[in-house]
Amino acid sequence: MSHLDFRLQLVEELAKIYGESKHFSQNTTSSDRLTGRHFPSRIQPTQKKKAPTKICIVCSQKFNEKGQRVRKESRYQCAQCNVTLCVTPCFEKYHAVENF
């Protein structure tokens, strides 16, 4: 087996295992995301961090002028969808655009 064939087979196997979208929780479908009642909530503090932050799912899909992914952190999430989002404008964009 060539190195290229090995890599392609590896990618296919990993896609089978981990290929599901991480944008949605298992309880939320795309139609629920667009029509349900969603409210921002603060990410809960932990023993290590009093004000934890995570990477915004919408901002991380953007690229800067150098072609690198934007890394913007937020202290808020959608409790229903279980995804981290900036309050404005990402929260509204995520829940309004069908093909996000």
mmCIF file as gemmi writes it, N, C-alpha and C atoms, coordinates in Angstrom:
data_model
loop_
_atom_site.group_PDB
_atom_site.id
_atom_site.type_symbol
_atom_site.label_atom_id
_atom_site.label_alt_id
_atom_site.label_comp_id
_atom_site.label_asym_id
_atom_site.label_entity_id
_atom_site.label_seq_id
_atom_site.pdbx_PDB_ins_code
_atom_site.Cartn_x
_atom_site.Cartn_y
_atom_site.Cartn_z
_atom_site.occupancy
_atom_site.B_iso_or_equiv
_atom_site.pdbx_formal_charge
_atom_site.auth_seq_id
_atom_site.auth_asym_id
_atom_site.pdbx_PDB_model_num
ATOM 1 N N . MET Axp A 1 ? 0.855 -1.177 0 1 0 ? 1 A 1
ATOM 2 C CA . MET Axp A 1 ? 0 0 0 1 0 ? 1 A 1
ATOM 3 C C . MET Axp A 1 ? 0.901 1.24 0 1 0 ? 1 A 1
ATOM 4 N N . SER Axp A 2 ? 0.601 2.168 -0.882 1 0 ? 2 A 1
ATOM 5 C CA . SER Axp A 2 ? 1.399 3.392 -0.953 1 0 ? 2 A 1
ATOM 6 C C . SER Axp A 2 ? 1.072 4.303 0.234 1 0 ? 2 A 1
ATOM 7 N N . HIS Axp A 3 ? 1.958 5.239 0.471 1 0 ? 3 A 1
ATOM 8 C CA . HIS Axp A 3 ? 1.752 6.184 1.572 1 0 ? 3 A 1
ATOM 9 C C . HIS Axp A 3 ? 0.482 7.007 1.353 1 0 ? 3 A 1
ATOM 10 N N . LEU Axp A 4 ? 0.242 7.426 0.122 1 0 ? 4 A 1
ATOM 11 C CA . LEU Axp A 4 ? -0.958 8.196 -0.203 1 0 ? 4 A 1
ATOM 12 C C . LEU Axp A 4 ? -2.225 7.372 0.055 1 0 ? 4 A 1
ATOM 13 N N . ASP Axp A 5 ? -2.232 6.122 -0.379 1 0 ? 5 A 1
ATOM 14 C CA . ASP Axp A 5 ? -3.389 5.256 -0.142 1 0 ? 5 A 1
ATOM 15 C C . ASP Axp A 5 ? -3.637 5.054 1.349 1 0 ? 5 A 1
ATOM 16 N N . PHE Axp A 6 ? -2.549 4.898 2.104 1 0 ? 6 A 1
ATOM 17 C CA . PHE Axp A 6 ? -2.674 4.754 3.558 1 0 ? 6 A 1
ATOM 18 C C . PHE Axp A 6 ? -3.318 5.992 4.17 1 0 ? 6 A 1
ATOM 19 N N . ARG Axp A 7 ? -2.848 7.163 3.763 1 0 ? 7 A 1
ATOM 20 C CA . ARG Axp A 7 ? -3.391 8.414 4.314 1 0 ? 7 A 1
ATOM 21 C C . ARG Axp A 7 ? -4.86 8.584 3.951 1 0 ? 7 A 1
ATOM 22 N N . LEU Axp A 8 ? -5.222 8.263 2.724 1 0 ? 8 A 1
ATOM 23 C CA . LEU Axp A 8 ? -6.626 8.379 2.311 1 0 ? 8 A 1
ATOM 24 C C . LEU Axp A 8 ? -7.52 7.426 3.096 1 0 ? 8 A 1
ATOM 25 N N . GLN Axp A 9 ? -7.039 6.212 3.3 1 0 ? 9 A 1
ATOM 26 C CA . GLN Axp A 9 ? -7.819 5.246 4.071 1 0 ? 9 A 1
ATOM 27 C C . GLN Axp A 9 ? -7.941 5.701 5.53 1 0 ? 9 A 1
ATOM 28 N N . LEU Axp A 10 ? -6.877 6.26 6.065 1 0 ? 10 A 1
ATOM 29 C CA . LEU Axp A 10 ? -6.9 6.77 7.435 1 0 ? 10 A 1
ATOM 30 C C . LEU Axp A 10 ? -7.923 7.896 7.586 1 0 ? 10 A 1
ATOM 31 N N . VAL Axp A 11 ? -7.94 8.816 6.64 1 0 ? 11 A 1
ATOM 32 C CA . VAL Axp A 11 ? -8.899 9.919 6.674 1 0 ? 11 A 1
ATOM 33 C C . VAL Axp A 11 ? -10.334 9.391 6.591 1 0 ? 11 A 1
ATOM 34 N N . GLU Axp A 12 ? -10.575 8.434 5.735 1 0 ? 12 A 1
ATOM 35 C CA . GLU Axp A 12 ? -11.923 7.86 5.606 1 0 ? 12 A 1
ATOM 36 C C . GLU Axp A 12 ? -12.368 7.201 6.911 1 0 ? 12 A 1
ATOM 37 N N . GLU Axp A 13 ? -11.467 6.458 7.551 1 0 ? 13 A 1
ATOM 38 C CA . GLU Axp A 13 ? -11.806 5.796 8.811 1 0 ? 13 A 1
ATOM 39 C C . GLU Axp A 13 ? -12.059 6.814 9.918 1 0 ? 13 A 1
ATOM 40 N N . LEU Axp A 14 ? -11.233 7.85 9.985 1 0 ? 14 A 1
ATOM 41 C CA . LEU Axp A 14 ? -11.44 8.894 10.992 1 0 ? 14 A 1
ATOM 42 C C . LEU Axp A 14 ? -12.742 9.654 10.752 1 0 ? 14 A 1
ATOM 43 N N . ALA Axp A 15 ? -13.072 9.872 9.492 1 0 ? 15 A 1
ATOM 44 C CA . ALA Axp A 15 ? -14.325 10.559 9.169 1 0 ? 15 A 1
ATOM 45 C C . ALA Axp A 15 ? -15.525 9.73 9.608 1 0 ? 15 A 1
ATOM 46 N N . LYS Axp A 16 ? -15.438 8.417 9.501 1 0 ? 16 A 1
ATOM 47 C CA . LYS Axp A 16 ? -16.531 7.563 9.957 1 0 ? 16 A 1
ATOM 48 C C . LYS Axp A 16 ? -16.727 7.686 11.465 1 0 ? 16 A 1
ATOM 49 N N . ILE Axp A 17 ? -15.626 7.767 12.196 1 0 ? 17 A 1
ATOM 50 C CA . ILE Axp A 17 ? -15.695 7.817 13.653 1 0 ? 17 A 1
ATOM 51 C C . ILE Axp A 17 ? -16.03 9.22 14.156 1 0 ? 17 A 1
ATOM 52 N N . TYR Axp A 18 ? -15.324 10.225 13.653 1 0 ? 18 A 1
ATOM 53 C CA . TYR Axp A 18 ? -15.436 11.584 14.19 1 0 ? 18 A 1
ATOM 54 C C . TYR Axp A 18 ? -16.084 12.565 13.219 1 0 ? 18 A 1
ATOM 55 N N . GLY Axp A 19 ? -16.648 12.105 12.134 1 0 ? 19 A 1
ATOM 56 C CA . GLY Axp A 19 ? -17.136 12.979 11.082 1 0 ? 19 A 1
ATOM 57 C C . GLY Axp A 19 ? -18.402 13.742 11.388 1 0 ? 19 A 1
ATOM 58 N N . GLU Axp A 20 ? -19.105 13.413 12.447 1 0 ? 20 A 1
ATOM 59 C CA . GLU Axp A 20 ? -20.333 14.125 12.741 1 0 ? 20 A 1
ATOM 60 C C . GLU Axp A 20 ? -20.028 15.55 13.145 1 0 ? 20 A 1
ATOM 61 N N . SER Axp A 21 ? -20.95 16.439 12.863 1 0 ? 21 A 1
ATOM 62 C CA . SER Axp A 21 ? -20.772 17.854 13.136 1 0 ? 21 A 1
ATOM 63 C C . SER Axp A 21 ? -20.692 18.122 14.627 1 0 ? 21 A 1
ATOM 64 N N . LYS Axp A 22 ? -19.757 18.956 15.022 1 0 ? 22 A 1
ATOM 65 C CA . LYS Axp A 22 ? -19.614 19.324 16.423 1 0 ? 22 A 1
ATOM 66 C C . LYS Axp A 22 ? -20.317 20.64 16.711 1 0 ? 22 A 1
ATOM 67 N N . HIS Axp A 23 ? -20.984 21.207 15.723 1 0 ? 23 A 1
ATOM 68 C CA . HIS Axp A 23 ? -21.678 22.477 15.909 1 0 ? 23 A 1
ATOM 69 C C . HIS Axp A 23 ? -22.97 22.307 16.689 1 0 ? 23 A 1
ATOM 70 N N . PHE Axp A 24 ? -23.533 21.145 16.701 1 0 ? 24 A 1
ATOM 71 C CA . PHE Axp A 24 ? -24.83 20.927 17.33 1 0 ? 24 A 1
ATOM 72 C C . PHE Axp A 24 ? -24.706 19.889 18.419 1 0 ? 24 A 1
ATOM 73 N N . SER Axp A 25 ? -25.495 20.058 19.445 1 0 ? 25 A 1
ATOM 74 C CA . SER Axp A 25 ? -25.558 19 20.446 1 0 ? 25 A 1
ATOM 75 C C . SER Axp A 25 ? -26.406 17.878 19.879 1 0 ? 25 A 1
ATOM 76 N N . GLN Axp A 26 ? -26.397 16.748 20.509 1 0 ? 26 A 1
ATOM 77 C CA . GLN Axp A 26 ? -27.163 15.617 20.005 1 0 ? 26 A 1
ATOM 78 C C . GLN Axp A 26 ? -28.665 15.873 20.108 1 0 ? 26 A 1
ATOM 79 N N . ASN Axp A 27 ? -29.08 16.78 20.972 1 0 ? 27 A 1
ATOM 80 C CA . ASN Axp A 27 ? -30.502 17.047 21.175 1 0 ? 27 A 1
ATOM 81 C C . ASN Axp A 27 ? -31.04 18.132 20.253 1 0 ? 27 A 1
ATOM 82 N N . THR Axp A 28 ? -30.194 18.814 19.511 1 0 ? 28 A 1
ATOM 83 C CA . THR Axp A 28 ? -30.628 19.94 18.699 1 0 ? 28 A 1
ATOM 84 C C . THR Axp A 28 ? -30.425 19.632 17.218 1 0 ? 28 A 1
ATOM 85 N N . THR Axp A 29 ? -31.486 19.752 16.437 1 0 ? 29 A 1
ATOM 86 C CA . THR Axp A 29 ? -31.367 19.591 14.993 1 0 ? 29 A 1
ATOM 87 C C . THR Axp A 29 ? -31.271 20.97 14.361 1 0 ? 29 A 1
ATOM 88 N N . SER Axp A 30 ? -30.977 21.01 13.064 1 0 ? 30 A 1
ATOM 89 C CA . SER Axp A 30 ? -30.852 22.287 12.367 1 0 ? 30 A 1
ATOM 90 C C . SER Axp A 30 ? -32.157 23.073 12.424 1 0 ? 30 A 1
ATOM 91 N N . SER Axp A 31 ? -33.291 22.409 12.265 1 0 ? 31 A 1
ATOM 92 C CA . SER Axp A 31 ? -34.565 23.132 12.307 1 0 ? 31 A 1
ATOM 93 C C . SER Axp A 31 ? -34.851 23.656 13.71 1 0 ? 31 A 1
ATOM 94 N N . ASP Axp A 32 ? -34.465 22.906 14.754 1 0 ? 32 A 1
ATOM 95 C CA . ASP Axp A 32 ? -34.63 23.391 16.129 1 0 ? 32 A 1
ATOM 96 C C . ASP Axp A 32 ? -33.774 24.628 16.363 1 0 ? 32 A 1
ATOM 97 N N . ARG Axp A 33 ? -32.594 24.62 15.779 1 0 ? 33 A 1
ATOM 98 C CA . ARG Axp A 33 ? -31.671 25.736 15.948 1 0 ? 33 A 1
ATOM 99 C C . ARG Axp A 33 ? -32.261 27.012 15.37 1 0 ? 33 A 1
ATOM 100 N N . LEU Axp A 34 ? -33.048 26.889 14.308 1 0 ? 34 A 1
ATOM 101 C CA . LEU Axp A 34 ? -33.604 28.056 13.644 1 0 ? 34 A 1
ATOM 102 C C . LEU Axp A 34 ? -34.96 28.479 14.192 1 0 ? 34 A 1
ATOM 103 N N . THR Axp A 35 ? -35.716 27.564 14.771 1 0 ? 35 A 1
ATOM 104 C CA . THR Axp A 35 ? -37.071 27.893 15.2 1 0 ? 35 A 1
ATOM 105 C C . THR Axp A 35 ? -37.284 27.833 16.701 1 0 ? 35 A 1
ATOM 106 N N . GLY Axp A 36 ? -36.4 27.178 17.419 1 0 ? 36 A 1
ATOM 107 C CA . GLY Axp A 36 ? -36.582 27.023 18.863 1 0 ? 36 A 1
ATOM 108 C C . GLY Axp A 36 ? -36.326 28.313 19.614 1 0 ? 36 A 1
ATOM 109 N N . ARG Axp A 37 ? -36.559 28.264 20.914 1 0 ? 37 A 1
ATOM 110 C CA . ARG Axp A 37 ? -36.297 29.415 21.775 1 0 ? 37 A 1
ATOM 111 C C . ARG Axp A 37 ? -34.909 29.261 22.375 1 0 ? 37 A 1
ATOM 112 N N . HIS Axp A 38 ? -34.01 30.174 22.003 1 0 ? 38 A 1
ATOM 113 C CA . HIS Axp A 38 ? -32.621 30.093 22.43 1 0 ? 38 A 1
ATOM 114 C C . HIS Axp A 38 ? -32.233 31.385 23.138 1 0 ? 38 A 1
ATOM 115 N N . PHE Axp A 39 ? -31.5 31.245 24.235 1 0 ? 39 A 1
ATOM 116 C CA . PHE Axp A 39 ? -31.067 32.393 25.008 1 0 ? 39 A 1
ATOM 117 C C . PHE Axp A 39 ? -29.603 32.226 25.379 1 0 ? 39 A 1
ATOM 118 N N . PRO Axp A 40 ? -28.843 33.321 25.339 1 0 ? 40 A 1
ATOM 119 C CA . PRO Axp A 40 ? -27.442 33.221 25.744 1 0 ? 40 A 1
ATOM 120 C C . PRO Axp A 40 ? -27.329 33.041 27.254 1 0 ? 40 A 1
ATOM 121 N N . SER Axp A 41 ? -26.346 32.274 27.671 1 0 ? 41 A 1
ATOM 122 C CA . SER Axp A 41 ? -26.068 32.101 29.095 1 0 ? 41 A 1
ATOM 123 C C . SER Axp A 41 ? -24.56 32.101 29.285 1 0 ? 41 A 1
ATOM 124 N N . ARG Axp A 42 ? -24.126 32.491 30.46 1 0 ? 42 A 1
ATOM 125 C CA . ARG Axp A 42 ? -22.686 32.503 30.75 1 0 ? 42 A 1
ATOM 126 C C . ARG Axp A 42 ? -22.174 31.083 30.898 1 0 ? 42 A 1
ATOM 127 N N . ILE Axp A 43 ? -20.941 30.863 30.478 1 0 ? 43 A 1
ATOM 128 C CA . ILE Axp A 43 ? -20.295 29.58 30.689 1 0 ? 43 A 1
ATOM 129 C C . ILE Axp A 43 ? -20.026 29.471 32.187 1 0 ? 43 A 1
ATOM 130 N N . GLN Axp A 44 ? -20.362 28.352 32.758 1 0 ? 44 A 1
ATOM 131 C CA . GLN Axp A 44 ? -20.26 28.175 34.205 1 0 ? 44 A 1
ATOM 132 C C . GLN Axp A 44 ? -18.802 28.149 34.672 1 0 ? 44 A 1
ATOM 133 N N . PRO Axp A 45 ? -18.515 28.838 35.796 1 0 ? 45 A 1
ATOM 134 C CA . PRO Axp A 45 ? -17.155 28.823 36.348 1 0 ? 45 A 1
ATOM 135 C C . PRO Axp A 45 ? -16.751 27.42 36.801 1 0 ? 45 A 1
ATOM 136 N N . THR Axp A 46 ? -15.466 27.18 36.79 1 0 ? 46 A 1
ATOM 137 C CA . THR Axp A 46 ? -14.917 25.908 37.257 1 0 ? 46 A 1
ATOM 138 C C . THR Axp A 46 ? -13.986 26.194 38.433 1 0 ? 46 A 1
ATOM 139 N N . GLN Axp A 47 ? -13.42 25.16 39.006 1 0 ? 47 A 1
ATOM 140 C CA . GLN Axp A 47 ? -12.469 25.356 40.102 1 0 ? 47 A 1
ATOM 141 C C . GLN Axp A 47 ? -11.218 26.078 39.624 1 0 ? 47 A 1
ATOM 142 N N . LYS Axp A 48 ? -10.833 25.846 38.375 1 0 ? 48 A 1
ATOM 143 C CA . LYS Axp A 48 ? -9.613 26.452 37.842 1 0 ? 48 A 1
ATOM 144 C C . LYS Axp A 48 ? -9.841 27.867 37.318 1 0 ? 48 A 1
ATOM 145 N N . LYS Axp A 49 ? -11.027 28.138 36.744 1 0 ? 49 A 1
ATOM 146 C CA . LYS Axp A 49 ? -11.286 29.443 36.131 1 0 ? 49 A 1
ATOM 147 C C . LYS Axp A 49 ? -12.579 30.05 36.672 1 0 ? 49 A 1
ATOM 148 N N . LYS Axp A 50 ? -12.474 31.289 37.147 1 0 ? 50 A 1
ATOM 149 C CA . LYS Axp A 50 ? -13.658 31.98 37.648 1 0 ? 50 A 1
ATOM 150 C C . LYS Axp A 50 ? -14.495 32.546 36.501 1 0 ? 50 A 1
ATOM 151 N N . ALA Axp A 51 ? -13.824 32.956 35.423 1 0 ? 51 A 1
ATOM 152 C CA . ALA Axp A 51 ? -14.509 33.505 34.256 1 0 ? 51 A 1
ATOM 153 C C . ALA Axp A 51 ? -14.018 32.772 33.009 1 0 ? 51 A 1
ATOM 154 N N . PRO Axp A 52 ? -14.452 31.524 32.804 1 0 ? 52 A 1
ATOM 155 C CA . PRO Axp A 52 ? -13.945 30.744 31.666 1 0 ? 52 A 1
ATOM 156 C C . PRO Axp A 52 ? -14.421 31.284 30.326 1 0 ? 52 A 1
ATOM 157 N N . THR Axp A 53 ? -13.603 31.078 29.311 1 0 ? 53 A 1
ATOM 158 C CA . THR Axp A 53 ? -13.959 31.449 27.948 1 0 ? 53 A 1
ATOM 159 C C . THR Axp A 53 ? -13.698 30.261 27.036 1 0 ? 53 A 1
ATOM 160 N N . LYS Axp A 54 ? -14.398 30.256 25.908 1 0 ? 54 A 1
ATOM 161 C CA . LYS Axp A 54 ? -14.189 29.245 24.868 1 0 ? 54 A 1
ATOM 162 C C . LYS Axp A 54 ? -14.212 29.952 23.526 1 0 ? 54 A 1
ATOM 163 N N . ILE Axp A 55 ? -13.778 29.261 22.493 1 0 ? 55 A 1
ATOM 164 C CA . ILE Axp A 55 ? -13.717 29.847 21.15 1 0 ? 55 A 1
ATOM 165 C C . ILE Axp A 55 ? -15.112 29.905 20.551 1 0 ? 55 A 1
ATOM 166 N N . CYS Axp A 56 ? -15.483 31.076 20.013 1 0 ? 56 A 1
ATOM 167 C CA . CYS Axp A 56 ? -16.778 31.261 19.358 1 0 ? 56 A 1
ATOM 168 C C . CYS Axp A 56 ? -16.827 30.429 18.074 1 0 ? 56 A 1
ATOM 169 N N . ILE Axp A 57 ? -17.892 29.671 17.914 1 0 ? 57 A 1
ATOM 170 C CA . ILE Axp A 57 ? -18.043 28.769 16.772 1 0 ? 57 A 1
ATOM 171 C C . ILE Axp A 57 ? -18.213 29.532 15.456 1 0 ? 57 A 1
ATOM 172 N N . VAL Axp A 58 ? -18.845 30.704 15.493 1 0 ? 58 A 1
ATOM 173 C CA . VAL Axp A 58 ? -19.058 31.502 14.274 1 0 ? 58 A 1
ATOM 174 C C . VAL Axp A 58 ? -17.767 32.21 13.878 1 0 ? 58 A 1
ATOM 175 N N . CYS Axp A 59 ? -17.115 32.852 14.831 1 0 ? 59 A 1
ATOM 176 C CA . CYS Axp A 59 ? -15.867 33.562 14.535 1 0 ? 59 A 1
ATOM 177 C C . CYS Axp A 59 ? -14.781 32.616 14.036 1 0 ? 59 A 1
ATOM 178 N N . SER Axp A 60 ? -14.766 31.384 14.545 1 0 ? 60 A 1
ATOM 179 C CA . SER Axp A 60 ? -13.724 30.446 14.149 1 0 ? 60 A 1
ATOM 180 C C . SER Axp A 60 ? -13.874 29.975 12.705 1 0 ? 60 A 1
ATOM 181 N N . GLN Axp A 61 ? -15.004 30.272 12.071 1 0 ? 61 A 1
ATOM 182 C CA . GLN Axp A 61 ? -15.197 29.914 10.671 1 0 ? 61 A 1
ATOM 183 C C . GLN Axp A 61 ? -14.674 30.997 9.73 1 0 ? 61 A 1
ATOM 184 N N . LYS Axp A 62 ? -14.279 32.154 10.277 1 0 ? 62 A 1
ATOM 185 C CA . LYS Axp A 62 ? -13.758 33.27 9.482 1 0 ? 62 A 1
ATOM 186 C C . LYS Axp A 62 ? -12.243 33.165 9.375 1 0 ? 62 A 1
ATOM 187 N N . PHE Axp A 63 ? -11.689 33.792 8.333 1 0 ? 63 A 1
ATOM 188 C CA . PHE Axp A 63 ? -10.243 33.821 8.124 1 0 ? 63 A 1
ATOM 189 C C . PHE Axp A 63 ? -9.768 35.264 8.095 1 0 ? 63 A 1
ATOM 190 N N . ASN Axp A 64 ? -8.571 35.523 8.631 1 0 ? 64 A 1
ATOM 191 C CA . ASN Axp A 64 ? -8.017 36.876 8.58 1 0 ? 64 A 1
ATOM 192 C C . ASN Axp A 64 ? -7.276 37.084 7.268 1 0 ? 64 A 1
ATOM 193 N N . GLU Axp A 65 ? -6.627 38.256 7.129 1 0 ? 65 A 1
ATOM 194 C CA . GLU Axp A 65 ? -5.954 38.585 5.867 1 0 ? 65 A 1
ATOM 195 C C . GLU Axp A 65 ? -4.756 37.683 5.582 1 0 ? 65 A 1
ATOM 196 N N . LYS Axp A 66 ? -4.229 37.002 6.605 1 0 ? 66 A 1
ATOM 197 C CA . LYS Axp A 66 ? -3.107 36.078 6.407 1 0 ? 66 A 1
ATOM 198 C C . LYS Axp A 66 ? -3.581 34.664 6.082 1 0 ? 66 A 1
ATOM 199 N N . GLY Axp A 67 ? -4.891 34.46 6.026 1 0 ? 67 A 1
ATOM 200 C CA . GLY Axp A 67 ? -5.426 33.145 5.726 1 0 ? 67 A 1
ATOM 201 C C . GLY Axp A 67 ? -5.529 32.239 6.938 1 0 ? 67 A 1
ATOM 202 N N . GLN Axp A 68 ? -5.396 32.82 8.133 1 0 ? 68 A 1
ATOM 203 C CA . GLN Axp A 68 ? -5.482 32.039 9.357 1 0 ? 68 A 1
ATOM 204 C C . GLN Axp A 68 ? -6.885 32.165 9.944 1 0 ? 68 A 1
ATOM 205 N N . ARG Axp A 69 ? -7.331 31.123 10.626 1 0 ? 69 A 1
ATOM 206 C CA . ARG Axp A 69 ? -8.643 31.171 11.277 1 0 ? 69 A 1
ATOM 207 C C . ARG Axp A 69 ? -8.639 32.211 12.387 1 0 ? 69 A 1
ATOM 208 N N . VAL Axp A 70 ? -9.756 32.915 12.511 1 0 ? 70 A 1
ATOM 209 C CA . VAL Axp A 70 ? -9.913 33.893 13.58 1 0 ? 70 A 1
ATOM 210 C C . VAL Axp A 70 ? -10.161 33.142 14.88 1 0 ? 70 A 1
ATOM 211 N N . ARG Axp A 71 ? -9.503 33.568 15.941 1 0 ? 71 A 1
ATOM 212 C CA . ARG Axp A 71 ? -9.681 32.941 17.248 1 0 ? 71 A 1
ATOM 213 C C . ARG Axp A 71 ? -10.213 34.006 18.196 1 0 ? 71 A 1
ATOM 214 N N . LYS Axp A 72 ? -11.524 34.035 18.372 1 0 ? 72 A 1
ATOM 215 C CA . LYS Axp A 72 ? -12.149 34.986 19.282 1 0 ? 72 A 1
ATOM 216 C C . LYS Axp A 72 ? -12.878 34.19 20.356 1 0 ? 72 A 1
ATOM 217 N N . GLU Axp A 73 ? -12.604 34.525 21.585 1 0 ? 73 A 1
ATOM 218 C CA . GLU Axp A 73 ? -13.201 33.784 22.687 1 0 ? 73 A 1
ATOM 219 C C . GLU Axp A 73 ? -14.384 34.544 23.27 1 0 ? 73 A 1
ATOM 220 N N . SER Axp A 74 ? -15.308 33.801 23.856 1 0 ? 74 A 1
ATOM 221 C CA . SER Axp A 74 ? -16.509 34.375 24.443 1 0 ? 74 A 1
ATOM 222 C C . SER Axp A 74 ? -16.789 33.713 25.782 1 0 ? 74 A 1
ATOM 223 N N . ARG Axp A 75 ? -17.498 34.428 26.626 1 0 ? 75 A 1
ATOM 224 C CA . ARG Axp A 75 ? -17.921 33.883 27.92 1 0 ? 75 A 1
ATOM 225 C C . ARG Axp A 75 ? -19.355 33.401 27.88 1 0 ? 75 A 1
ATOM 226 N N . TYR Axp A 76 ? -19.958 33.401 26.683 1 0 ? 76 A 1
ATOM 227 C CA . TYR Axp A 76 ? -21.368 33.041 26.549 1 0 ? 76 A 1
ATOM 228 C C . TYR Axp A 76 ? -21.552 31.831 25.642 1 0 ? 76 A 1
ATOM 229 N N . GLN Axp A 77 ? -22.656 31.147 25.871 1 0 ? 77 A 1
ATOM 230 C CA . GLN Axp A 77 ? -23.013 29.997 25.047 1 0 ? 77 A 1
ATOM 231 C C . GLN Axp A 77 ? -24.526 29.935 24.923 1 0 ? 77 A 1
ATOM 232 N N . CYS Axp A 78 ? -24.985 29.167 23.948 1 0 ? 78 A 1
ATOM 233 C CA . CYS Axp A 78 ? -26.409 28.866 23.843 1 0 ? 78 A 1
ATOM 234 C C . CYS Axp A 78 ? -26.622 27.596 24.663 1 0 ? 78 A 1
ATOM 235 N N . ALA Axp A 79 ? -27.403 27.725 25.723 1 0 ? 79 A 1
ATOM 236 C CA . ALA Axp A 79 ? -27.628 26.584 26.604 1 0 ? 79 A 1
ATOM 237 C C . ALA Axp A 79 ? -28.366 25.464 25.875 1 0 ? 79 A 1
ATOM 238 N N . GLN Axp A 80 ? -29.256 25.814 24.963 1 0 ? 80 A 1
ATOM 239 C CA . GLN Axp A 80 ? -30.041 24.823 24.215 1 0 ? 80 A 1
ATOM 240 C C . GLN Axp A 80 ? -29.158 24.039 23.24 1 0 ? 80 A 1
ATOM 241 N N . CYS Axp A 81 ? -28.32 24.745 22.479 1 0 ? 81 A 1
ATOM 242 C CA . CYS Axp A 81 ? -27.472 24.116 21.454 1 0 ? 81 A 1
ATOM 243 C C . CYS Axp A 81 ? -26.136 23.625 22.011 1 0 ? 81 A 1
ATOM 244 N N . ASN Axp A 82 ? -25.74 24.169 23.164 1 0 ? 82 A 1
ATOM 245 C CA . ASN Axp A 82 ? -24.486 23.814 23.802 1 0 ? 82 A 1
ATOM 246 C C . ASN Axp A 82 ? -23.284 24.186 22.931 1 0 ? 82 A 1
ATOM 247 N N . VAL Axp A 83 ? -23.318 25.39 22.337 1 0 ? 83 A 1
ATOM 248 C CA . VAL Axp A 83 ? -22.204 25.91 21.55 1 0 ? 83 A 1
ATOM 249 C C . VAL Axp A 83 ? -21.831 27.292 22.067 1 0 ? 83 A 1
ATOM 250 N N . THR Axp A 84 ? -20.55 27.615 22.006 1 0 ? 84 A 1
ATOM 251 C CA . THR Axp A 84 ? -20.054 28.911 22.444 1 0 ? 84 A 1
ATOM 252 C C . THR Axp A 84 ? -20.24 29.922 21.326 1 0 ? 84 A 1
ATOM 253 N N . LEU Axp A 85 ? -20.788 31.101 21.672 1 0 ? 85 A 1
ATOM 254 C CA . LEU Axp A 85 ? -21.063 32.146 20.694 1 0 ? 85 A 1
ATOM 255 C C . LEU Axp A 85 ? -20.836 33.52 21.308 1 0 ? 85 A 1
ATOM 256 N N . CYS Axp A 86 ? -20.362 34.479 20.494 1 0 ? 86 A 1
ATOM 257 C CA . CYS Axp A 86 ? -20.335 35.875 20.921 1 0 ? 86 A 1
ATOM 258 C C . CYS Axp A 86 ? -21.793 36.327 21.002 1 0 ? 86 A 1
ATOM 259 N N . VAL Axp A 87 ? -22.091 37.208 21.954 1 0 ? 87 A 1
ATOM 260 C CA . VAL Axp A 87 ? -23.475 37.642 22.118 1 0 ? 87 A 1
ATOM 261 C C . VAL Axp A 87 ? -23.95 38.375 20.875 1 0 ? 87 A 1
ATOM 262 N N . THR Axp A 88 ? -23.131 39.321 20.367 1 0 ? 88 A 1
ATOM 263 C CA . THR Axp A 88 ? -23.475 40.018 19.129 1 0 ? 88 A 1
ATOM 264 C C . THR Axp A 88 ? -22.269 39.984 18.212 1 0 ? 88 A 1
ATOM 265 N N . PRO Axp A 89 ? -22.412 39.745 16.975 1 0 ? 89 A 1
ATOM 266 C CA . PRO Axp A 89 ? -23.6 39.37 16.23 1 0 ? 89 A 1
ATOM 267 C C . PRO Axp A 89 ? -23.744 37.859 16.065 1 0 ? 89 A 1
ATOM 268 N N . CYS Axp A 90 ? -22.809 37.104 16.604 1 0 ? 90 A 1
ATOM 269 C CA . CYS Axp A 90 ? -22.732 35.67 16.311 1 0 ? 90 A 1
ATOM 270 C C . CYS Axp A 90 ? -23.936 34.869 16.811 1 0 ? 90 A 1
ATOM 271 N N . PHE Axp A 91 ? -24.471 35.217 17.983 1 0 ? 91 A 1
ATOM 272 C CA . PHE Axp A 91 ? -25.607 34.461 18.521 1 0 ? 91 A 1
ATOM 273 C C . PHE Axp A 91 ? -26.792 34.521 17.56 1 0 ? 91 A 1
ATOM 274 N N . GLU Axp A 92 ? -27.103 35.718 17.094 1 0 ? 92 A 1
ATOM 275 C CA . GLU Axp A 92 ? -28.225 35.87 16.161 1 0 ? 92 A 1
ATOM 276 C C . GLU Axp A 92 ? -27.913 35.22 14.812 1 0 ? 92 A 1
ATOM 277 N N . LYS Axp A 93 ? -26.712 35.388 14.318 1 0 ? 93 A 1
ATOM 278 C CA . LYS Axp A 93 ? -26.328 34.825 13.026 1 0 ? 93 A 1
ATOM 279 C C . LYS Axp A 93 ? -26.431 33.299 13.055 1 0 ? 93 A 1
ATOM 280 N N . TYR Axp A 94 ? -25.938 32.675 14.118 1 0 ? 94 A 1
ATOM 281 C CA . TYR Axp A 94 ? -25.951 31.225 14.242 1 0 ? 94 A 1
ATOM 282 C C . TYR Axp A 94 ? -27.386 30.671 14.252 1 0 ? 94 A 1
ATOM 283 N N . HIS Axp A 95 ? -28.305 31.412 14.864 1 0 ? 95 A 1
ATOM 284 C CA . HIS Axp A 95 ? -29.678 30.945 14.985 1 0 ? 95 A 1
ATOM 285 C C . HIS Axp A 95 ? -30.592 31.43 13.863 1 0 ? 95 A 1
ATOM 286 N N . ALA Axp A 96 ? -30.051 32.21 12.912 1 0 ? 96 A 1
ATOM 287 C CA . ALA Axp A 96 ? -30.879 32.729 11.832 1 0 ? 96 A 1
ATOM 288 C C . ALA Axp A 96 ? -30.476 32.184 10.453 1 0 ? 96 A 1
ATOM 289 N N . VAL Axp A 97 ? -29.233 31.828 10.271 1 0 ? 97 A 1
ATOM 290 C CA . VAL Axp A 97 ? -28.738 31.38 8.967 1 0 ? 97 A 1
ATOM 291 C C . VAL Axp A 97 ? -28.817 29.868 8.896 1 0 ? 97 A 1
ATOM 292 N N . GLU Axp A 98 ? -29.522 29.348 7.899 1 0 ? 98 A 1
ATOM 293 C CA . GLU Axp A 98 ? -29.755 27.918 7.798 1 0 ? 98 A 1
ATOM 294 C C . GLU Axp A 98 ? -28.49 27.129 7.533 1 0 ? 98 A 1
ATOM 295 N N . ASN Axp A 99 ? -27.675 27.571 6.608 1 0 ? 99 A 1
ATOM 296 C CA . ASN Axp A 99 ? -26.471 26.81 6.224 1 0 ? 99 A 1
ATOM 297 C C . ASN Axp A 99 ? -25.236 27.325 6.914 1 0 ? 99 A 1
ATOM 298 N N . PHE Axp A 100 ? -25.322 27.552 8.203 1 0 ? 100 A 1
ATOM 299 C CA . PHE Axp A 100 ? -24.138 28.022 8.893 1 0 ? 100 A 1
ATOM 300 C C . PHE Axp A 100 ? -23.147 26.9 8.999 1 0 ? 100 A 1
